[in-house]
Amino acid sequence: MDLSTRYLGFTLPHPLMLGASPLVDDLDAVRRAEDAGAAAIVMHSLFEEQITHEHDAARQLGSHEDSFAEALYFSPHRREFALGPDQYLEQVRRLKDAVRVPVIASLNGVTNRGWLEYARLIDQAGADALELNVYRVTTSPDETAETVERQTLDMLRSVKSLAKIPVTVKLSPFYTALSNFAGRLVDAGADGLVLFNRFYQPDIDVEELEVDHHLELSSSSELLLRLRWLAILSAQVNVSLAVTGGVHSPLDAIKAVMAGADGVQLVSEILKNGPQRFGELRARIAEWLEAHGYHSLAQMQKSMNLARCPDPAVYERANYMRVLNSWRPSRAGSARPGGRTASSTRKES
C-alpha cells in the first residue's frame, strides 16, 4: 500500500510524524521513534522569552563583570526551559546527525523583534523546516483582531526573509475569520499551516488560592475541531496542512487525511504508549485502505473536504442545526438521538 505524502516539499513514506514534545531532547528516544517508523521529527519550541531573557542576562552580567566575583550569580535562572538558545541550536545539529528523516525546528513568540534572528541560525544549524508557533492569548481590550493578525504576518515575513527553509505556521482556532487569515498567511509566504495549537488552560486551586498548572494529554474528542478546519482550509489554500492534537487511533489519522491533512503529528499517543505506535498505526491504516478498495493514501486525501465531500453543509452552519435537532425528548424511557428511547431500541433489536 502506497502511504506516501508530500509535506513542506518533502516526500514522506507516510504522514505520521513525531510532534513537538520533550522526547526530542533525548537522542535515543528520537532514534527509537525513527526506527519505529516516524516519518519526520518536530522539535518543541524555542521561545521568544528564552532568547530575550538570555540576551538580557548577558547584558546584565556584562555591566557588572568587572565589579566583583558575585556578579556571576546576578543572572536569574529559568528552569522551566529545557534548552537555552545555544543548546537548542546544538540539539538541531545533533538530531540531524542522529536521524535521516526531516527535522523540523520551532520558534514560539509574538513580537516582530530581534529574537527572530534565530530563524536564520536554525536554518544554518541544519533544520529541514521551521514551525512558527503562534501561541498567544490577547487580554487587552485595546488590542484589535487586525492588530494581532498584522503582528503575526509581520513575524512571518521577517522569518521568511531570514530563513531559506520551508516555514509553516502553527495556529490556534481563535481567530475571528480564520479562512481569511489563513489566506493572508499563504500570501505572506507560509509554506504550510499546522492545526491547532493546544492551549493549556490554567486551573484554580481553591484551597491554596493559586493558579494550578498541569499537563493534560489530548484525547480523540479534540480531533473534531481540527477536522472541521482541515476540511475547510484544504479546499481554499494550496499549501501543506498538518494536524496536531487528538490523533490516537488509525481511524483518527484516516479522518484527518480525508479532511485534508498532508501530515499527522503524534504526541500524546506516543507519550502514553511508546514509539512502537508509529508502526502499529501505519500497518492498521494500510489494512483499512486495502479493505476499502483504495490503492494509495493519495486516493483518499481530501476526499471529505469542503470542495469534495457529498454534503459540504455539514461543515458549515447547517451542521449546528442538524446536531441540535438530532436529539428528541421521549415520553418514556431514556432519550436517544432521533427520538428513539431505550425501550424502543430494545424492541427493534
C-alpha positions as CSV (number, residue, x, y, z in Angstrom):
1,M,0.0,0.0,0.0
2,D,1.4,3.4,-1.0
3,L,1.0,5.6,2.0
4,S,3.4,8.4,0.7
5,T,2.5,12.0,1.1
6,R,4.1,15.4,0.3
7,Y,4.7,17.8,3.2
8,L,6.6,21.1,3.1
9,G,8.2,19.9,-0.1
10,F,9.4,16.6,1.3
11,T,8.1,13.2,0.1
12,L,7.4,11.2,3.2
13,P,6.7,7.4,3.3
14,H,3.5,8.1,5.3
15,P,2.0,11.1,7.1
16,L,2.8,10.0,10.7
17,M,5.4,12.1,12.4
18,L,6.6,12.8,15.9
19,G,5.1,16.1,17.0
20,A,6.6,18.7,19.3
21,S,7.4,17.1,22.7
22,P,10.1,16.6,25.3
23,L,11.2,13.4,23.6
24,V,13.3,15.4,21.1
25,D,15.7,16.3,24.0
26,D,16.7,12.6,24.1
27,L,18.6,11.3,21.1
28,D,17.9,7.7,22.0
29,A,14.2,8.4,22.1
30,V,14.3,10.1,18.8
31,R,16.2,7.2,17.2
32,R,13.6,4.8,18.6
33,A,10.9,6.9,17.0
34,E,12.6,6.8,13.7
35,D,13.2,3.1,13.9
36,A,9.6,2.6,14.8
37,G,8.6,4.5,11.6
38,A,8.2,8.2,12.4
39,A,8.3,10.0,9.0
40,A,9.6,13.3,10.5
41,I,10.7,14.8,13.8
42,V,9.2,18.1,15.1
43,M,11.1,19.8,17.8
44,H,9.5,21.6,20.7
45,S,9.7,25.4,20.5
46,L,12.4,27.8,21.3
47,F,10.5,30.6,23.0
48,E,10.9,34.3,22.5
49,E,11.2,34.7,26.3
50,Q,14.2,32.3,26.3
51,I,16.1,34.3,23.8
52,T,15.3,37.8,25.2
53,H,16.0,36.5,28.7
54,E,19.4,35.2,27.7
55,H,20.3,38.4,26.0
56,D,19.1,40.5,28.9
57,A,21.0,38.3,31.3
58,A,24.2,38.7,29.2
59,R,23.9,42.4,29.2
60,Q,23.2,42.5,33.0
61,L,26.2,40.2,33.6
62,G,28.4,42.3,31.3
63,S,27.5,45.5,33.2
64,H,28.9,44.0,36.4
65,E,31.6,41.6,35.2
66,D,34.4,44.0,36.3
67,S,32.9,44.7,39.7
68,F,33.2,41.6,41.9
69,A,33.0,37.8,41.6
70,E,29.5,37.5,42.9
71,A,28.3,39.3,39.8
72,L,28.3,35.8,38.2
73,Y,25.2,35.0,40.2
74,F,23.1,38.0,39.2
75,S,21.7,36.3,36.2
76,P,18.3,34.7,37.1
77,H,17.7,31.0,36.2
78,R,14.8,30.0,34.1
79,R,14.4,26.3,34.9
80,E,11.2,25.9,33.0
81,F,13.2,26.0,29.7
82,A,14.8,22.6,28.9
83,L,17.2,24.1,26.4
84,G,18.7,27.6,26.1
85,P,19.1,29.2,22.7
86,D,22.6,27.9,22.1
87,Q,21.7,24.5,23.4
88,Y,18.7,24.4,21.1
89,L,20.8,25.1,18.0
90,E,23.3,22.4,19.1
91,Q,20.3,20.0,19.5
92,V,19.3,20.7,15.9
93,R,22.7,19.7,14.8
94,R,22.7,16.6,16.9
95,L,19.3,15.5,15.7
96,K,20.4,16.0,12.1
97,D,23.4,13.7,12.7
98,A,21.3,11.2,14.5
99,V,18.4,10.6,12.1
100,R,17.7,10.5,8.4
101,V,14.2,11.8,8.4
102,P,13.4,15.6,8.2
103,V,13.9,17.6,11.4
104,I,11.5,20.5,11.8
105,A,12.5,23.1,14.4
106,S,10.1,25.5,16.1
107,L,10.1,29.2,17.1
108,N,7.4,30.4,19.5
109,G,6.8,34.1,20.1
110,V,4.5,37.1,19.5
111,T,6.6,40.1,18.5
112,N,8.5,41.1,15.3
113,R,11.8,41.8,17.0
114,G,15.4,40.8,17.1
115,W,14.8,37.3,18.6
116,L,13.6,36.3,15.1
117,E,17.3,36.3,14.0
118,Y,17.2,32.7,15.4
119,A,15.3,31.7,12.3
120,R,18.5,32.2,10.3
121,L,20.6,30.4,13.0
122,I,18.2,27.5,13.0
123,D,18.5,27.3,9.2
124,Q,22.3,27.4,9.4
125,A,22.2,24.7,12.1
126,G,20.7,22.3,9.5
127,A,17.0,22.1,10.3
128,D,14.9,21.0,7.3
129,A,12.0,23.2,8.0
130,L,10.7,25.6,10.7
131,E,7.4,25.9,12.5
132,L,6.4,29.4,13.5
133,N,4.4,28.7,16.6
134,V,1.9,31.5,17.3
135,Y,0.8,30.9,20.9
136,R,-0.9,34.0,22.3
137,V,-3.9,34.9,24.5
138,T,-4.8,38.6,23.9
139,T,-6.3,40.1,27.1
140,S,-6.0,43.8,26.4
141,P,-9.4,45.4,25.4
142,D,-7.4,47.9,23.3
143,E,-5.8,45.3,21.1
144,T,-7.9,44.6,18.0
145,A,-8.1,41.4,15.9
146,E,-6.5,43.3,13.0
147,T,-3.5,44.2,15.2
148,V,-3.0,40.6,16.3
149,E,-3.1,39.3,12.8
150,R,-0.9,42.0,11.4
151,Q,1.8,41.2,14.1
152,T,1.7,37.6,13.1
153,L,2.0,38.4,9.4
154,D,5.0,40.7,10.1
155,M,6.7,37.9,12.1
156,L,6.2,35.5,9.2
157,R,7.6,37.9,6.7
158,S,10.6,38.5,8.9
159,V,11.2,34.8,9.3
160,K,10.9,34.2,5.6
161,S,13.4,36.9,4.9
162,L,15.9,35.3,7.3
163,A,15.5,31.6,6.6
164,K,15.6,29.8,3.3
165,I,14.0,26.6,4.6
166,P,10.2,26.0,4.4
167,V,8.2,27.8,7.1
168,T,4.9,26.6,8.4
169,V,2.7,28.5,10.8
170,K,1.1,26.7,13.8
171,L,-2.2,28.4,14.6
172,S,-4.8,28.5,17.2
173,P,-8.5,28.2,16.2
174,F,-9.3,31.5,18.0
175,Y,-9.4,33.9,15.0
176,T,-12.5,35.8,14.0
177,A,-12.1,34.9,10.3
178,L,-9.7,32.0,10.2
179,S,-10.2,31.3,6.5
180,N,-9.3,34.9,5.6
181,F,-6.3,34.9,7.9
182,A,-5.0,31.6,6.5
183,G,-5.1,33.0,3.0
184,R,-3.2,36.1,4.1
185,L,-0.6,33.9,5.7
186,V,-0.2,32.0,2.5
187,D,0.1,35.2,0.6
188,A,2.8,36.4,3.0
189,G,4.9,33.3,2.3
190,A,3.7,30.5,4.6
191,D,4.6,27.1,3.1
192,G,2.2,25.3,5.4
193,L,-0.2,25.5,8.3
194,V,-0.5,23.3,11.4
195,L,-3.9,22.9,13.1
196,F,-4.1,23.5,16.0
197,N,-2.0,24.8,18.9
198,R,-3.3,23.2,22.1
199,F,-4.0,25.9,24.8
200,Y,-3.1,24.5,28.2
201,Q,-5.8,26.1,30.3
202,P,-4.9,27.1,33.9
203,D,-7.0,25.7,36.7
204,I,-7.6,27.2,40.1
205,D,-6.6,25.6,43.4
206,V,-9.4,26.9,45.7
207,E,-7.6,25.8,48.9
208,E,-4.3,27.4,48.2
209,L,-5.8,30.3,46.2
210,E,-3.3,29.7,43.4
211,V,-3.4,29.2,39.7
212,D,-2.8,25.5,39.1
213,H,-0.7,24.5,36.1
214,H,-0.7,20.8,35.0
215,L,-0.5,18.9,31.7
216,E,-3.5,17.1,30.3
217,L,-2.7,14.8,27.3
218,S,-5.1,15.0,24.4
219,S,-8.0,12.7,23.5
220,S,-9.7,11.8,20.2
221,S,-12.5,14.2,21.1
222,E,-10.1,17.1,20.4
223,L,-9.8,16.0,16.7
224,L,-13.3,17.2,15.7
225,L,-12.4,20.9,15.7
226,R,-9.3,20.1,13.6
227,L,-11.3,18.0,11.1
228,R,-13.7,20.8,10.5
229,W,-11.0,23.3,9.7
230,L,-8.8,20.9,7.8
231,A,-11.8,20.3,5.6
232,I,-12.5,24.0,5.1
233,L,-8.9,25.2,4.6
234,S,-7.7,22.3,2.4
235,A,-10.3,23.4,-0.2
236,Q,-9.1,27.0,0.0
237,V,-5.3,27.2,0.3
238,N,-2.7,25.4,-1.7
239,V,-0.1,24.7,1.0
240,S,0.8,21.8,3.2
241,L,-1.5,21.1,6.1
242,A,-0.7,19.2,9.3
243,V,-2.9,18.2,12.2
244,T,-1.7,18.0,15.7
245,G,-3.8,17.2,18.7
246,G,-6.4,14.4,19.0
247,V,-4.9,11.7,16.8
248,H,-4.8,8.4,18.7
249,S,-6.2,5.7,16.5
250,P,-5.9,4.6,12.9
251,L,-9.3,6.0,12.2
252,D,-8.3,9.3,13.7
253,A,-5.5,9.5,11.2
254,I,-7.6,8.4,8.3
255,K,-10.2,11.0,9.1
256,A,-7.5,13.7,9.2
257,V,-6.2,12.7,5.8
258,M,-9.7,12.6,4.4
259,A,-10.3,16.1,5.6
260,G,-7.1,17.4,4.0
261,A,-4.1,16.7,6.2
262,D,-0.8,16.1,4.5
263,G,1.0,15.4,7.8
264,V,-0.3,13.9,11.1
265,Q,1.7,14.8,14.2
266,L,1.5,12.4,17.2
267,V,2.5,13.4,20.7
268,S,0.1,12.2,23.5
269,E,-0.3,8.8,21.9
270,I,3.4,8.3,21.8
271,L,4.0,9.6,25.3
272,K,1.3,7.2,26.6
273,N,2.1,4.1,24.5
274,G,5.6,4.4,23.2
275,P,7.2,4.9,19.7
276,Q,6.1,1.4,18.5
277,R,2.7,3.0,17.9
278,F,4.1,4.5,14.7
279,G,4.5,1.1,13.2
280,E,1.2,-0.2,14.6
281,L,-0.8,2.8,13.3
282,R,0.9,2.6,9.9
283,A,0.0,-1.0,9.5
284,R,-3.6,-0.5,10.5
285,I,-4.0,2.4,8.1
286,A,-2.7,0.3,5.3
287,E,-5.1,-2.6,6.2
288,W,-8.1,-0.2,6.3
289,L,-7.2,1.3,2.9
290,E,-6.9,-2.2,1.3
291,A,-10.1,-3.4,2.9
292,H,-12.0,-0.4,1.5
293,G,-10.6,-0.6,-2.0
294,Y,-8.0,2.1,-2.0
295,H,-4.7,1.8,-3.9
296,S,-2.9,4.7,-2.1
297,L,-3.2,7.3,0.6
298,A,-3.3,10.0,-2.1
299,Q,-6.5,8.5,-3.5
300,M,-8.2,9.1,-0.1
301,Q,-6.7,12.5,0.6
302,K,-9.1,15.5,0.8
303,S,-12.0,13.2,-0.2
304,M,-14.1,14.7,2.6
305,N,-13.0,18.3,2.4
306,L,-15.4,21.2,1.8
307,A,-15.0,21.1,-2.0
308,R,-15.3,17.3,-2.5
309,C,-17.5,15.8,0.3
310,P,-21.0,14.8,-0.7
311,D,-22.6,17.4,1.6
312,P,-20.4,20.5,2.3
313,A,-23.1,22.0,4.5
314,V,-22.1,19.6,7.3
315,Y,-19.0,21.7,7.9
316,E,-21.0,25.0,7.8
317,R,-23.9,26.5,9.8
318,A,-26.3,23.6,8.8
319,N,-24.2,21.3,11.0
320,Y,-25.1,23.3,14.1
321,M,-28.8,23.0,13.4
322,R,-28.6,19.3,12.5
323,V,-26.8,18.3,15.6
324,L,-29.2,20.2,17.9
325,N,-32.2,18.8,16.0
326,S,-30.9,15.2,16.2
327,W,-31.9,14.9,19.8
328,R,-35.6,14.3,20.6
329,P,-37.0,14.1,24.1
330,S,-39.1,11.0,24.8
331,R,-42.2,10.4,27.0
332,A,-41.0,7.1,28.3
333,G,-37.6,5.6,28.8
334,S,-34.3,7.4,28.3
335,A,-34.0,9.8,25.4
336,R,-32.0,8.8,22.3
337,P,-30.8,10.6,19.2
338,G,-33.6,10.8,16.7
339,G,-36.3,10.4,19.3
340,R,-35.7,6.7,20.0
341,T,-36.0,5.5,23.6
342,A,-34.1,2.8,25.3
343,S,-37.2,0.6,25.4
344,S,-38.0,1.1,21.6
345,T,-34.4,0.3,20.8
346,R,-34.7,-3.0,22.7
347,K,-37.9,-3.9,20.8
348,E,-36.2,-3.2,17.5
349,S,-33.2,-5.4,18.4
